[in-house]
Amino acid sequence: MSVLDYEKRFSQLNANRANGRASPHKVALLMAVMELIESEAITENCIHFDGALTEAFSRQFGGLASEADRDNPHLPFFHLQSEGFWKIKTLPGKAHSWAKLSTASSPGVIREHVECAYLDDELFELLKNYAVRELLKAALYQNLAITDEYRRKTLEVNGWDWLECEACVADYFDMLSKDLLSQPYNKTAHRNLLAEKLNNRSNGSIEFKHQNISAILVEMGFPYIPGYKPRFNYQSQLREVVLAHIAANQDSIDSLASETSDIEQPAYVSNWSDVLDTELPERIPAIARPPRKYLARMRNYPQLEAANRRLGASGEEFVIAYEKHMLNQLGRGDLAKEIEWSSKDRGDGLGFDVRSFRIDTKTDRVEEHFIEVKTTNNGKYQPFYVTPNELDFSKDAAEHYSLYRVYELGKRGRLFRLPGAIDQHVSLQAELYKASFHQD
């Protein structure tokens, strides 16, 4: 759902009316929630009916109420349910009696029945953004449609406004779903249609924004469109738009990540000379961000691929075929026949998957070459998992070791090589812990 949809909902709240005047209670409560989100008194999508909320409500209510209005925050806390985006999590055993209520007659009714209220996940993400909050505050205050000029001015942050980012993100995810499912699409056609929704943006600036979205998805460990090389110098607002989009489409995105981590692989490669990519991924400086809990959840795509034995076996088979081709090209068909699929023939846990050979072309000296294979159907910047055993072996056998990163295997199949100790080339972050009953 777009920010415009929430703008419309906020501007058309179903308020109680008396003597031709709308009650300010719902507006005051939503303003109070935004105040507490802005001050970080609310950091999770669980809005408790507590002192902080009722005090914030009183502050907002005081500027909106007439002499006839009463400071009763329990009423909008109950009746905002009718707006669709405000939901109630009841206390254990209280759902049935809560469902029978037509109103909350007192604060005690709320406290007796309710653990907390919560918003649409997407709306909660949107309210984290200052510009969006300002637009939705205006919708609440004015209770009428916002003009295009006011909307653009409010949502603009350093050039690209929220609506432009929103259109760009929606277009990117449409292409991404087709790309992951190997369905045809035309980037130029997408860009031309997208340009009609933007403020006279050049083709280059649209391309750059798509690359920024790739960078955000790579940082989150989610697949991206390989044709849009990640560019990491993006606006923080764009990241917030991506998170809001994911929160709004969580189920379909979860399903997409699961389905596309296990697609069929090509049977062969016609031109092995195009397989090796000598341009390694750029090392990107880490960006420090304040801690925050995100409602937008990404399925752990690298972990899905790491657990996918068929994908891993396909990548290893691909590397063996590539190594055989290269040795045959050097006139060493005898060595090509001696390549060992170690993980298959000798089992996992060796620290490498394939034992091949390297030849010094000047001296004809032959050395063993131990290869660990990491495979993805996605692009070269997709993160991958390394076990402690693989890392240790790469250090111990550094002169005879390489990690081969196979990428885009479901399309054409390419690879790049990281020779020597793995930690020379990548940043390693601990994500799993071994749990045991040993006392330290």
C-alpha positions as CSV (number, residue, x, y, z in Angstrom):
1,M,0.0,0.0,0.0
2,S,1.4,3.4,-0.9
3,V,1.8,6.4,1.4
4,L,-0.9,8.0,-0.6
5,D,-3.4,5.3,0.5
6,Y,-2.6,6.1,4.1
7,E,-2.8,9.8,3.4
8,K,-6.4,9.2,2.1
9,R,-7.3,7.0,5.1
10,F,-5.9,9.6,7.6
11,S,-7.8,12.4,5.9
12,Q,-11.0,10.5,5.9
13,L,-11.2,9.1,9.4
14,N,-14.6,7.9,10.5
15,A,-14.9,10.4,13.3
16,N,-17.9,10.7,15.7
17,R,-19.8,13.8,14.9
18,A,-22.0,16.0,17.2
19,N,-23.5,19.4,16.2
20,G,-21.8,19.1,12.8
21,R,-18.3,18.9,14.3
22,A,-16.0,15.9,14.1
23,S,-14.6,14.5,17.3
24,P,-10.8,15.1,17.6
25,H,-10.1,11.9,19.6
26,K,-8.9,9.6,16.7
27,V,-6.7,12.4,15.4
28,A,-5.2,13.1,18.8
29,L,-4.4,9.5,19.4
30,L,-2.7,9.0,16.1
31,M,-0.8,12.2,16.6
32,A,0.3,10.9,20.0
33,V,1.5,7.7,18.5
34,M,3.6,9.6,15.9
35,E,5.0,11.8,18.7
36,L,6.1,8.7,20.6
37,I,7.6,7.1,17.5
38,E,9.5,10.2,16.7
39,S,10.9,10.4,20.2
40,E,11.6,6.7,20.1
41,A,9.4,6.0,23.1
42,I,7.7,3.5,20.8
43,T,10.3,1.4,19.0
44,E,8.3,-1.7,18.2
45,N,4.9,-2.2,16.6
46,C,3.2,-2.7,19.9
47,I,1.4,0.4,21.3
48,H,0.6,0.0,25.0
49,F,-2.2,1.8,26.7
50,D,0.1,3.3,29.3
51,G,1.1,6.5,30.9
52,A,3.3,7.6,28.0
53,L,0.5,7.2,25.5
54,T,-2.2,8.8,27.6
55,E,0.0,11.8,28.4
56,A,0.9,12.2,24.8
57,F,-2.7,12.0,23.9
58,S,-3.6,14.7,26.4
59,R,-0.9,17.0,24.9
60,Q,-2.3,16.5,21.4
61,F,-5.9,16.6,22.5
62,G,-5.5,19.9,24.3
63,G,-4.7,21.7,21.0
64,L,-7.7,20.2,19.2
65,A,-10.6,19.8,21.6
66,S,-13.5,22.2,22.3
67,E,-15.0,22.7,25.7
68,A,-17.5,19.9,25.0
69,D,-14.8,17.3,24.3
70,R,-13.6,15.0,27.1
71,D,-10.0,13.7,27.4
72,N,-10.9,10.0,27.0
73,P,-8.1,8.2,25.2
74,H,-9.7,4.8,25.7
75,L,-12.4,5.7,23.2
76,P,-10.2,6.2,20.1
77,F,-8.0,3.3,21.3
78,F,-11.0,1.1,20.8
79,H,-12.7,2.7,17.9
80,L,-9.7,3.1,15.6
81,Q,-10.2,-0.6,14.9
82,S,-12.8,0.5,12.4
83,E,-10.2,2.2,10.2
84,G,-8.5,-1.1,9.2
85,F,-4.9,-0.2,9.9
86,W,-5.3,-0.3,13.8
87,K,-5.5,-3.7,15.3
88,I,-5.7,-5.1,18.8
89,K,-3.7,-7.9,20.5
90,T,-5.8,-9.1,23.3
91,L,-4.6,-10.7,26.6
92,P,-4.8,-14.5,26.9
93,G,-8.4,-15.6,27.3
94,K,-9.9,-12.2,26.5
95,A,-10.4,-12.4,22.8
96,H,-14.0,-13.6,23.1
97,S,-15.2,-11.0,25.6
98,W,-13.4,-8.2,23.6
99,A,-15.2,-9.2,20.4
100,K,-18.5,-8.7,22.2
101,L,-17.8,-5.1,23.1
102,S,-19.3,-2.2,21.1
103,T,-17.1,0.4,22.9
104,A,-14.7,0.8,25.8
105,S,-16.6,2.4,28.6
106,S,-13.5,3.2,30.6
107,P,-9.7,2.9,30.6
108,G,-10.1,-0.2,32.8
109,V,-11.8,-2.0,30.0
110,I,-8.7,-1.5,27.8
111,R,-6.4,-2.6,30.5
112,E,-8.5,-5.7,31.3
113,H,-8.6,-6.9,27.8
114,V,-5.7,-5.6,25.7
115,E,-2.0,-6.3,25.6
116,C,-1.3,-3.7,23.0
117,A,-2.5,-2.2,19.7
118,Y,-0.5,-2.5,16.5
119,L,-0.5,-1.0,13.1
120,D,-0.1,-2.4,9.6
121,D,3.5,-3.4,9.4
122,E,4.0,-1.1,6.4
123,L,2.4,1.9,8.2
124,F,4.6,1.4,11.2
125,E,7.7,1.5,8.8
126,L,6.3,4.6,7.1
127,L,5.9,6.4,10.4
128,K,9.6,6.0,11.0
129,N,10.3,8.5,8.3
130,Y,10.1,12.2,9.2
131,A,8.7,13.4,5.8
132,V,6.0,10.8,5.8
133,R,4.9,11.7,9.3
134,E,4.6,15.3,8.3
135,L,2.4,14.5,5.4
136,L,0.2,12.2,7.5
137,K,0.0,14.8,10.2
138,A,-1.2,17.3,7.6
139,A,-3.8,14.8,6.5
140,L,-5.1,14.4,10.1
141,Y,-5.2,18.1,10.8
142,Q,-6.8,19.1,7.6
143,N,-9.1,16.1,7.2
144,L,-9.1,16.7,3.4
145,A,-7.1,15.8,0.4
146,I,-3.6,17.3,0.3
147,T,-2.6,19.3,-2.8
148,D,0.0,17.8,-5.1
149,E,2.2,20.9,-4.5
150,Y,2.0,20.5,-0.8
151,R,2.6,16.8,-0.9
152,R,5.7,17.1,-3.2
153,K,7.2,19.8,-1.0
154,T,6.6,17.8,2.2
155,L,7.9,14.5,0.9
156,E,11.0,15.9,-0.9
157,V,14.3,15.0,0.8
158,N,17.5,16.0,-1.1
159,G,16.1,15.7,-4.6
160,W,14.0,12.5,-4.8
161,D,10.8,12.6,-2.9
162,W,9.1,9.6,-1.2
163,L,6.6,9.0,-4.0
164,E,9.3,8.9,-6.6
165,C,11.3,6.4,-4.5
166,E,8.2,4.4,-3.9
167,A,7.5,4.1,-7.7
168,C,11.1,3.2,-8.3
169,V,11.1,0.5,-5.6
170,A,7.8,-1.0,-6.8
171,D,9.2,-1.1,-10.4
172,Y,12.5,-2.8,-9.2
173,F,10.7,-5.5,-7.3
174,D,8.5,-6.2,-10.3
175,M,11.6,-6.7,-12.4
176,L,13.3,-8.7,-9.6
177,S,10.5,-11.2,-9.4
178,K,10.6,-11.8,-13.1
179,D,14.4,-12.0,-13.0
180,L,14.4,-14.6,-10.2
181,L,11.8,-16.7,-12.0
182,S,13.6,-16.5,-15.3
183,Q,10.7,-14.7,-16.9
184,P,11.5,-12.2,-19.8
185,Y,11.3,-8.5,-19.2
186,N,12.6,-5.4,-20.9
187,K,14.5,-2.9,-18.7
188,T,14.1,-0.1,-21.2
189,A,10.4,-0.5,-21.3
190,H,10.2,-0.6,-17.5
191,R,12.4,2.6,-17.3
192,N,10.2,4.4,-19.9
193,L,7.0,3.6,-18.0
194,L,8.6,4.5,-14.7
195,A,9.9,7.9,-16.0
196,E,6.3,9.0,-16.5
197,K,5.7,8.8,-12.7
198,L,8.9,10.8,-11.8
199,N,9.9,14.4,-11.9
200,N,11.8,14.7,-15.2
201,R,14.5,12.2,-14.1
202,S,17.2,11.3,-16.6
203,N,17.7,7.7,-17.7
204,G,21.1,7.8,-15.9
205,S,19.5,8.9,-12.6
206,I,16.9,6.2,-12.8
207,E,19.6,3.6,-13.5
208,F,21.5,4.9,-10.5
209,K,18.5,4.6,-8.2
210,H,18.0,1.0,-9.3
211,Q,21.6,0.3,-8.5
212,N,21.1,1.9,-5.0
213,I,18.2,-0.5,-4.5
214,S,20.5,-3.4,-5.4
215,A,22.9,-2.2,-2.8
216,I,20.2,-2.1,-0.1
217,L,19.1,-5.6,-0.9
218,V,22.7,-6.9,-0.9
219,E,23.2,-5.5,2.6
220,M,20.1,-7.3,3.7
221,G,21.3,-10.6,2.2
222,F,18.4,-10.7,-0.3
223,P,18.8,-11.4,-4.0
224,Y,19.1,-8.4,-6.4
225,I,19.0,-7.8,-10.1
226,P,22.6,-8.6,-11.3
227,G,22.2,-6.2,-14.2
228,Y,22.0,-3.3,-11.7
229,K,25.4,-3.3,-10.1
230,P,25.1,-2.3,-6.4
231,R,25.9,1.3,-5.6
232,F,26.1,1.9,-1.9
233,N,26.0,5.7,-1.6
234,Y,22.2,5.9,-1.3
235,Q,19.7,8.1,0.7
236,S,18.5,6.7,4.0
237,Q,15.0,7.5,2.8
238,L,15.4,5.0,0.0
239,R,16.2,2.3,2.4
240,E,13.1,3.2,4.4
241,V,11.0,2.9,1.3
242,V,12.4,-0.5,0.5
243,L,11.6,-1.7,4.1
244,A,8.1,-0.4,3.8
245,H,7.6,-2.2,0.5
246,I,8.8,-5.4,2.0
247,A,6.6,-5.0,5.0
248,A,3.6,-4.5,2.8
249,N,4.4,-7.5,0.6
250,Q,5.9,-9.9,3.2
251,D,4.2,-13.1,2.2
252,S,4.9,-12.8,-1.5
253,I,8.5,-11.9,-1.0
254,D,9.0,-14.8,1.5
255,S,7.5,-17.1,-1.1
256,L,9.7,-15.7,-3.9
257,A,12.9,-16.2,-1.9
258,S,12.0,-19.8,-1.2
259,E,11.0,-20.7,-4.7
260,T,13.9,-19.1,-6.5
261,S,16.7,-20.6,-4.4
262,D,16.1,-24.0,-6.0
263,I,15.5,-23.5,-9.7
264,E,16.8,-25.9,-12.4
265,Q,20.3,-25.5,-13.6
266,P,21.5,-25.3,-17.2
267,A,22.7,-28.7,-18.5
268,Y,25.9,-27.4,-20.0
269,V,27.9,-24.3,-21.0
270,S,28.7,-23.7,-24.6
271,N,31.6,-21.3,-24.2
272,W,33.9,-22.0,-21.2
273,S,36.2,-19.1,-22.1
274,D,33.5,-16.7,-20.9
275,V,33.0,-18.3,-17.6
276,L,35.9,-16.8,-15.5
277,D,35.2,-13.3,-14.3
278,T,38.5,-11.6,-13.5
279,E,36.8,-8.5,-12.0
280,L,36.3,-9.3,-8.3
281,P,33.5,-7.6,-6.3
282,E,34.5,-4.2,-4.9
283,R,35.2,-4.0,-1.2
284,I,32.6,-1.6,0.2
285,P,33.3,0.3,3.5
286,A,30.8,-0.8,6.2
287,I,28.1,1.8,6.9
288,A,27.4,2.4,10.6
289,R,23.7,2.6,11.4
290,P,21.9,3.1,14.7
291,P,20.4,-0.1,16.1
292,R,16.7,-0.6,15.1
293,K,14.2,-3.4,14.9
294,Y,12.7,-3.8,11.5
295,L,9.3,-5.2,10.8
296,A,10.4,-5.9,7.2
297,R,11.7,-9.5,7.4
298,M,13.8,-11.0,4.7
299,R,14.1,-14.7,4.2
300,N,17.8,-15.6,4.7
301,Y,18.5,-16.2,1.0
302,P,22.2,-17.1,1.5
303,Q,21.2,-19.6,4.2
304,L,18.6,-21.1,1.9
305,E,21.1,-21.5,-0.8
306,A,23.7,-22.9,1.6
307,A,21.2,-25.6,2.7
308,N,20.3,-26.4,-0.8
309,R,22.3,-29.6,-1.6
310,R,21.1,-29.7,-5.2
311,L,22.3,-26.2,-5.9
312,G,25.6,-26.9,-4.2
313,A,26.1,-30.1,-6.1
314,S,25.3,-28.3,-9.4
315,G,27.9,-25.6,-8.6
316,E,30.5,-28.2,-7.8
317,E,29.8,-30.1,-11.0
318,F,30.0,-26.8,-12.9
319,V,33.5,-26.1,-11.4
320,I,34.7,-29.6,-12.2
321,A,33.6,-29.2,-15.8
322,Y,35.4,-25.8,-16.0
323,E,38.6,-27.2,-14.5
324,K,38.6,-30.2,-16.9
325,H,38.2,-27.8,-19.8
326,M,41.1,-25.6,-18.7
327,L,43.4,-28.6,-18.2
328,N,42.5,-30.0,-21.5
329,Q,43.2,-26.6,-23.1
330,L,46.7,-26.9,-21.6
331,G,47.2,-30.3,-23.1
332,R,46.9,-32.1,-19.8
333,G,43.9,-34.4,-20.4
334,D,45.6,-36.9,-18.1
335,L,45.3,-34.5,-15.1
336,A,41.7,-33.6,-16.1
337,K,40.8,-37.3,-15.6
338,E,42.3,-37.2,-12.1
339,I,40.2,-34.3,-10.8
340,E,38.4,-35.5,-7.7
341,W,34.9,-34.5,-6.6
342,S,36.1,-34.6,-3.0
343,S,32.9,-33.6,-1.2
344,K,31.0,-36.3,-3.1
345,D,33.6,-39.1,-3.0
346,R,35.1,-38.5,0.5
347,G,32.3,-36.6,2.3
348,D,31.8,-33.1,3.7
349,G,34.0,-31.6,6.3
350,L,37.3,-31.7,4.4
351,G,37.4,-27.9,4.1
352,F,37.2,-28.1,0.3
353,D,35.0,-29.6,-2.4
354,V,37.2,-30.3,-5.4
355,R,40.8,-31.3,-5.8
356,S,42.2,-30.2,-9.1
357,F,45.6,-29.2,-10.4
358,R,47.6,-26.1,-11.3
359,I,50.4,-26.1,-13.8
360,D,53.3,-23.6,-13.9
361,T,53.5,-22.9,-17.6
362,K,57.1,-21.9,-17.3
363,T,58.4,-25.0,-15.5
364,D,55.5,-27.5,-16.2
365,R,55.5,-28.1,-12.4
366,V,52.1,-29.6,-11.3
367,E,50.6,-28.8,-7.9
368,E,47.4,-29.9,-6.2
369,H,44.7,-27.2,-6.1
370,F,42.1,-27.4,-3.4
371,I,38.8,-25.7,-4.3
372,E,35.9,-24.7,-2.1
373,V,32.8,-23.9,-4.2
374,K,30.1,-21.5,-3.2
375,T,27.1,-21.3,-5.5
376,T,24.3,-18.8,-6.1
377,N,21.7,-18.3,-8.8
378,N,21.9,-14.6,-8.1
379,G,24.6,-12.0,-8.8
380,K,28.3,-11.8,-7.8
381,Y,27.6,-9.5,-4.8
382,Q,25.3,-12.0,-3.1
383,P,26.7,-12.9,0.4
384,F,27.6,-16.5,1.2
385,Y,28.3,-18.7,4.2
386,V,31.7,-20.0,5.3
387,T,32.2,-22.7,8.0
388,P,35.0,-22.4,10.6
389,N,36.6,-25.6,9.0
390,E,36.6,-24.1,5.6
391,L,38.2,-20.9,6.9
392,D,40.9,-22.8,8.8
393,F,41.7,-25.0,5.8
394,S,42.0,-21.9,3.6
395,K,44.6,-20.5,5.9
396,D,46.5,-23.8,6.4
397,A,46.7,-24.6,2.7
398,A,46.7,-21.0,1.4
399,E,49.3,-21.5,-1.3
400,H,47.3,-24.4,-2.8
401,Y,43.7,-23.2,-2.1
402,S,41.0,-21.1,-3.9
403,L,37.4,-20.3,-3.2
404,Y,35.4,-20.4,-6.4
405,R,32.3,-18.2,-6.3
406,V,29.8,-19.5,-8.9
407,Y,27.0,-17.0,-9.7
408,E,24.1,-16.7,-12.0
409,L,24.2,-20.4,-12.4
410,G,20.5,-20.7,-13.4
411,K,21.1,-18.4,-16.4
412,R,24.6,-18.7,-17.9
413,G,26.9,-19.6,-15.1
414,R,30.0,-17.5,-14.2
415,L,32.6,-17.7,-11.5
416,F,35.4,-15.7,-9.9
417,R,38.3,-17.0,-7.8
418,L,39.5,-15.9,-4.4
419,P,43.0,-17.5,-3.9
420,G,44.5,-18.1,-0.5
421,A,43.0,-17.5,2.9
422,I,39.3,-16.6,2.6
423,D,39.5,-13.7,5.1
424,Q,41.9,-11.8,2.9
425,H,39.1,-11.2,0.5
426,V,35.8,-10.9,2.5
427,S,34.5,-9.5,5.8
428,L,33.4,-12.3,8.1
429,Q,30.5,-11.9,10.5
430,A,29.5,-14.5,13.1
431,E,25.8,-15.4,12.7
432,L,25.6,-18.8,14.4
433,Y,26.7,-20.2,17.7
434,K,27.3,-23.8,18.8
435,A,25.2,-24.5,22.0
436,S,26.7,-27.1,24.3
437,F,26.5,-28.0,28.0
438,H,30.2,-27.7,28.6
439,Q,31.1,-25.2,31.4
440,D,33.5,-22.5,30.3
